[in-house]
Amino acid sequence: MDKQIIQNLRLLNIEAIRKKKEKLKNEIIHTPVIHFNSSCIKKLFPQTDIFMKLELFQFTGTFKARGALSVCYEIEENKKKYGITAASAGNHAIAASWAARKLGLSAKVVMRSTANPYRVAQAKLEGAEILITDKIEELFETAKKLVDEELRTFIHPFEGVNTTLGTAGIGIEFIESIPDLDAVIVSIGGGGLISGVASAIKMMNTKCSVFGVEPEGANSMYTSFIEGKPIQNANTNTIVDSLAPPMTLPFSYAVCKKYIDEIVTVSDDEICASMLMLQQEAKLAVEPAAAATLAALARPLNKKLKNKKVGLLMCGANIDSLSYSSLLERGEQFIKSDKWIYKF
């Protein structure tokens, strides 16, 4: 393992996590945890006690606000005048723009032409200048150019100690709310969320298992675990754009490898069906990345987590009404095909 990665892993300890959480506490929402126990859910999961951490109610609509603000707080004073840049499919662009505005920094973020127009509009509302690229390989290249030419600080969407320290606050809040959790399920994109949540939870409750979930069509961390190293240039094919980076990177991979017990995958149809379940049984309108955790509990982890107290992380809800409606319809069709546990 690279010496820098080893050094950064040492920086990730419970004292540092608590210190970062304290630093962010006045700017970040301590999101609620609810018992997911509608009559239907109790019938579907009679031997599983389910709790949901509602990070969708965080500023900017996703957990991304924590990591982005954590990184922005560490920008050196003499570099603040140049502002920040970010590269993102959407949620990170919004969060980085929000964090920059909170700290009085300018923001110029790079987004794909395929990004959901709602997310582009949200980033603009936070005061950012938006640059659009057509190709995914141009996303980070354009941001790097802004670093080189305008001296902006790059806020990475998932890689880095301060990103992980920021998201680790979610893990602390979850365990403090439900100290005796047996397992937590967290969605994986690049690993910026689960690296923080998993490390904090394992440091506070070693008996609590941490499961990651990825879409079948974007399983780069799952594949990295099998190959024993971060992978590059992965092919992705999923509706869940926020869980579909084309690679894994060394630090987030190392943290995930250290603290995650198992990674499972779920199909896009199962994610859509879970979105519908959450809308009808919890009255939550979530984006696909959040619904993936319920899909993991309903299918690949169902038997393993019977008789357990399980936490599901609802990571975000940045989705426009038309996209949401179409995905609910897809979920309904999948449920009607009798391939899913839920009936209505």
DAGIWO-V775585 format. One line per field, one symbol per residue. ss: DSSP state (a for helix, b for strand, c for the rest). Layout:
BEGIN
ss->???
END
This chain:
BEGIN
ss->ccaaaaaaaaaccaaaaaaaaaaaccccccccbbbcccaaaaaaccccbbbbbbaaacaaabcaaaaaaaaaacccaaaaaacbbbbbccaaaaaaaaaaaaccccbbbbbbccccaaaaaaaaacccbbbbbccaaaaaaaaaaaaaaaccbbccccccaaaaaaaaaaaaaaaaacccccbbbbbccccaaaaaaaaaaaaaccccbbbbbbbccccaaaaaaaacccccccccccccaaaccccccaaaaaaaaaaccbbbbbcaaaaaaaaaaaaaaccccccaaaaaaaaaaaccccccccccbbbbbbcbccccaaaaaaaaaaaaaaaacccccccc
END
